[in-house]
Amino acid sequence: MPDSQPLWTSAEIEAATGGRLSGPAFAANGITYNSREIVPGDLFLALKGVRDGHEFAASAFAAGATGAITEHAVEGGPCVVTADTLRALEALGSAARDRSPQVRRGAVTGSVGKTSVTQAVKAGLDLAGPAHASIKSYNNHIGVPLTLARMPRSTQRAVFEIGMNAPGEIAPLSKMVRPHAACVTAIGPVHIEAFADGEAGVAAEKASIFEGLAPDGVAVLNGDTGYSALLEAAARRAGARRVSFGTAIGADARLVDFQPGPQGAKVTAELFGRTIDFTLGQSGFHWGLNSLCVLLMLDALDVPLDTGLAALADFQPLAGRGQTLTVAAPGGGFTLIDESYNANPLSMAAGFRSLGARPVPAGGRRIVVLTDMLELGDQSRSLHEGLAVAIAAAGLDLVHTAGPEMKRLHDVLPPARRGLWRETAAELAAEAADLVASGDVVMVKGSNGSRASLVAKALSDLGSPSSSDAPRAER
């Protein structure tokens, strides 16, 4: 049920931000900084970025905003004037956290799997009662306080995604959320160009999520990463209760067996010494460990095991993160796996392994279409070339590539496996019909910035998705 009270009143905004009301008092039921997303009753936040948000206040009011947070009075409606709108958003987020002390909060970070694990945790929280979570990948210095500020008063549990692009970003966001449980999904060479010490620096940054834990908080640790000792030490310094997931004996949540199938997977695990068998709506091998991370987070947020297992059984791949559809192309149908939202060496290897395990009809091929992985610094060449090993291990048949970095992979592939290479994803997308044939299973994967989604869309546009495999909306 929706809250009977508004999300924010102008008096509450004044109290939280130290701002001053200009115009009549108002109340708002939502908050956004994008004037194009305004729905009637929203609060508009005039942030300064590439464009000054104050320029869009009039259009926000015209779209139905009842008030705004600004740095000076604007025409069109009432506003709370503050010294700095970003600082005001942070203050509003903290006030939302503090006015709802009943909320059990979780926080998720990691080099891969952050968004999917966050949304899977949210699926379990939803089944347990009124819940709240980050949308999309709202995980930075704007997205985290905005998610807090949007938290309804009636919320019982919430989960927040926390990301980073550079050192020193995660700890302040975690301290803002003050989670009761926090996890690191995995650690790998992602954003390493920003860290002088490479992957070790990434690991230390991810571990800093535990600095924000509430007293008696729970740290959920990946026991299979090469940085498990570092994570353990960081959690111990934070005074956290520590639980782990992994494949080794001794893990609190231990993966025993993972059997992928066309519509998901069957998992056998040991959870706190008890053997459990359950099903997943995901078939990627990385979801074996992801599912255990989710269950430990839900347990720490007081969600019963049966509720968590029910959520995992129904949880489907998010947009661009493994959605699967059958494309009825004129020359014959093929299966498309859309992994176009993001990519790094860890997720690439996991995707190749999952693709290699998929059954194909007689005459069909397992094909992967790859665009550049970004933000890898001086390791980019070796990491792109190194994908050839995982591709061979997975037994993939053909590799199409786009981008200057993927040219390095293209050049080291054996001729029988080497498909098309084009300078850009747009050029490769224009030749979509030449990338696949009837009966093929094709995965598209690449960093969002290298526009892998153009290839995925071009392939899906070759035909109409069958109703049984149509992608579900992102949750």
N, C-alpha and C positions, 0 to 999 in steps of 0.2 A: 504494500500500500504506500502511496506517496505521502511525504510529510505534510501535515496540516499547516505547519509553519513555513514561512518563506525560507529560502536558503540563507539570505542575508538581508538585513534591514540597513538603511543608511546610518542609523545610530550605532549598530554593531560594527559597521565598516569604519566609522569614525573612531570608535574605541580601540579597534584592533590596529589601525594604521597610524593613529595620531593625526589624521587628516581633518579637514574642515568642510562641512556641507555648504555647497553653493546651490541655492534653489530649494524647492520643497522636498520634504522627506519622501523616501521611496523604499520599496522592497523589491527584491529580485529572487527568482527561482533558479537561475543558472548564471554561469559566468564564462565569458570568452574574450580573447584578445583579437579575434578575427571577425571583422564587421560583416563578412559574407556568411558567417555561421550563426548570426543572431537569430533567435526565435523570440517572439513576444514574451516579455517578462524577464529577459536576461539583463545581467550587469555587463557593461562593456569596459574592458581594461585597455587603456591607451598606452601600450608599451612602445618604446622607442627601439627600432631596429633599422633595417635597410630603409624603411619608410617610417615616419613618425606617426604613431597610432592616433595622435590628436587630429590628424588630417581626415580621419575616417569616423570621427565621433558623430557628425551630422548624419551620415548614412546609417550608422548603428541605431541612432534614435529613430530615424525614419523607418527602420526595419522592426522597431518595437522594443528596443532597449528601454528599460525604465529608469536607468541611472548609469553613471560611469565613474571610474576612478581615473583621475587625470592629474597633471602637474600644474594646470591653470584652468580657469573657468572656460567652458566651451558653450557654443550655442546649440540649442536643440533640446536640452533637457537638463535635469539636475545632476550634479557630480560631487564626489568627495575629492577635494583637492589635496594632494600629498606632495612631499618633496621629491619623491622618486617612485614611479609606479611599479618598478620591479621589486623594490624593497617593500612596497605596500602589498604586492602579491605574496611575498614570503611571509609577511606578518599575518595576512589573512589565512594562509595555509596553517601556520602555527596556531592561530586562534581556533580554526576548525578542529584541529587535533585536540586542543585542550578543552574545548567545550563539550566534547563527546568522550569522556574518560572510559566509557564502557566498551569502546571499540578495541578489538584485538587486531593489531596491525602486523602485516608481514612485508618483507622487502626482498626483492630478487635482483641479483646481478650475475654476471658471467660473460665470458667471451662469446659463447653461443647459447641459444635457447632461452634467453631472458624473456622475450615477449611470449613465446609459446608456453613456457612454464608459468609465467604470471597469469596468463589467461586460463590455463588448466587449474591453477589454484583457485582463481575466481569462480570457475565452474563448480568446484566443491563448496566454496563459501556460499554461493547462491542457493545451493540445496540445503544449507544449514540455517539460513535466515537472511535478513536484509544485509546485503554486501555491497562493496564499492571497490573499484580498481582503476588502474591506469587504462586509458584507451590507446589504441594504436601503439606507438612507441614513445609515449610521453614520459621520457625518463631523464630529462636534463634539468638545467637550472630554472627553466620555465615550466616544463611539464610536470615535475614533481610537486612544486607548491600549488600549481593549478589543480592537480588532481586532489590534493588535500583540501583546497578551498572549495572544490565541488562536492565534497563528501556530505551527503544528507545527514541530518541530525539523528535519524532513526537507525543509522548503520550499526550493525553489531560486529562485523568483521570487514577488513579491507586489506588489499595487497597492492604494493607499489613497485613498479619497475624502476631500477636505478642504473643508469649507464654513465659512460665517460668517453671523452675524446682525448683527454690530457691528464697529467698527474694532478692530484689534489681536488678532484671533483666529487668523488663518491662519498667520502666521510661527511662533508657538510650536508649533503642531501639525506644521508642516513640519519644524521642527528636531527634533521628537521622532521623526518617521519617518526623517529623514535620507535622502531619496530619491536614487537615482542618475539618475532622470529625472523631470521634472515638467512639467505642461502647464496652460495656461489655455485652456479650450475656446472661450469667447466672453465678451464683456463687454456688459452692458446695464443698464437701470434696474431692478435687483432689490435689495431691502433698502435702497433709497435713503433711506428715512425716518430711518435711523440715521446718515447721513453729511451733515454740514453742507455739503460741496461736491458733493453729489449723485453723479452717475455717475462723475465723475473720482475721487472718493473710493473708490468701489467698485473702479475699475480699479487704483488704488494698492494697495488691500487684496489683490486677487487676485494682483497681481504679487509680493507679499511671499512667495508660496510658494517662490520661487527662493532665498530667504534660507536655507532649510534644506538645499539641495542638498549632497550629498557632494562632496568634491574631484573635479574632472574630470567633474562631473555635466552632464547634458544638459537644456537648457531648450527645450521645444517651444512655439513661439509662433504665435498666430493672426495672420497677416499681413493679414487682411481687416478686422479691427476698427479703429475710429478711434483706438485706444490702442496701436497696434503699436509706436510709438516709445517709449512708456512701458514696455511689456513688455521691449523690447529693452534699454533702459537698465538696468532692474532685473536682467535676466539677466547683463548685462555686469558690473555691480557684484558679482554673486555669483561671477564667474569661470567662468561656465558656457559650455559649447559650445552654440551656438545654432542651431536648425533651425526652419524655418517651414513652415506650410501655408496655402494660400489659392488665389485665382483669378488672381493677377497673375503675369506673367513674372518669374522670379527666385525664386519660392518653391521650397523644397527638395521639397515635395510640392504639386504644382499641379493643381487640378481643371480638367480640360479639357471634360468633358461628363458629364451626369447624366441618365439616361433612366429615369424611374420606370415600374413596371408593376404589375399586380395582386398579384404575389407577391414584389416586391422592386424592385431597380433594377440597371441596368448602368452602370458607371462607366468613364470613360477618364481617366487621370491621368498626370502626369509625376513620377516619383519619383527624385530625384537624377539628373535628366537622362535617365532611361529611361522610355519610354512603356509603360504597363501598362493592360490591360483586365481588369476583374474584376466579379463580381456581388455584390450585397448582399441580405441577407434583410430589409432595411428599404427602404421606398419614400419616406419623407419627404425633401424636398429638403435639409434640414439635415444629413442623413446623408452628403451628398457631402463636406463639410468634416470632419464627425465621423470618417468612415472614414479620412481622411488623417491626422488627429490620432492615431487609434489605431495606424496603421501606423508612424508616427514614434516613438511611445512603445514599441511592440514592438521596433522596430529598436534603440532605445537600451537595451532590456533583453535584448538578444542573442537575439531570436526571429527565425528566418529568415522572409523575405518570404512564401514559399509557405505557411508555417504560419499567418501572419497573414491571408492572403487566404482560406484555408480556414475560419478562424474567422469572418471577416466574412460569408462566404457562408451560414453556418448560423445566425448570431446573429439572434434574433427579438426583436421589441419586448417590453419589460418590462411588468409589470402597471401599468396606468394611464398608460403612456407610449407609446401608439400601437398597442396590441394591437387586432387587427381580427377581428371575428366576424360571421357571417351569422346573423341572428335570424329564425327561422321563425315570425313572428307570425300569428295567425289571419286577419288581414285581408290578408296578403301579406308576404313576406320583405323585409327591409331590411338594409343593412350598417351596423354600428356600429364606430366608431373611438374607442377609450377613451383619451383624453388627460387623464384627470381628476386625475392626481396633483399636477400643478403647472402654474402659468401665470405668464407675465410678457409684456411687450410683444414681446420678441424671439421667444419660443416661440409666441406667438399668431400673429404674422405668418408664421412658418415653417409652422405648422399650416394656416393658411388657404391658403397657396400649394399645399401638398401636397393638401389636399382639393379645391382647384380643378382640379388636374391629374387627378384620379381619373375614370375613365369611369363613366357612369351609364346604366342601361337606359332605353329610351324611356319617357317619362313620369315618370322619377325626378328627384329634386332633390338638390342638394348643400346640406345643412343643417348649421348649427353651433349648438350649445347651450353657452352661456357663463355662468359664475358669476364673482363678483368676483375681480380680481387684488388681492393684499394687499401691505402694507408699501411703498406707493409715496409716502407722505407727501403734501406739498402739490401734487405732480404727478399725483395720482391722477385727478382730473377730466379733465385734458387727455389723459392716456394712455388712459383708457377711451374717451373720445370719439374719439380718434385711430385707434382700431381700425377705424372705419368706412372709412377710406381703404384699408387692406389688404384688408378684406372685399370692397370694390368691385373692387379690382385682381384679386382671385382669382376674381371672377365667381360668388360664392356666391348661392344663391337665397333662403334664408330664415335668419333669426337669432332664436333664442329666448334669453332672458336671465333671470337671477335675481340679486337682490341690489341694494342701494342704489347701489353704484358702477356696476353694469351698466345701471341705469336711465338713466344719462347717455348711454351708447351707444344704448340703445333709443330715446331721444328724438331723436337726430340721424340715425337710419337713415331712408332713404326708405320711405314706406308699403308699397311692394311687397315690400320685404325685411324689414319689421318683423314679427316673430312675437309669441309670448307673452312677457310679462314678469311675474314674480312676485317677491314680497319675499324669499323664501328658496328655496334649492335643494330643500328638502323639499316645498314647495308645488308647485314645477314638476314634481318627480318624481311627485307624485300625479296629474299629468295627462299622464303619459308617452305614453299611447295617442293623445293629440291632437297630439303633436309630430312624428310621422312617418307616412308612408304606404308602400304597397308600392313597391319599386324605389328608395327613397331611400337616399342615403349620408349618414349623420349622424355628426358628430364632437362629442364632449363634452369641453370643456376649461375648466379653472378652477383656482384655487389650492386646495390640499388643505384649508385652513382654511375655505374657503367651501363645502365639502362637495359639490363637483361629482360625486364618486363616487356620491352618492345618485341622481343623474339617470342616470348610466351603468348602475347596477345596475337601476334601474326599467325602463330600455329593454331591457336584456338579459333581464329577467324576463318580457317580453312573449311570449317564445317560447323554444324550446330551440336553443342554438347548434348549427350543423351540425358534424359531426365533423371535416371538413377544415379548418375555420377556428377550431376551439376554441382558446382562449388557452393558451399554454404557461406553465408555472410560472416564477416569477421566479427568476433564477439569481444 
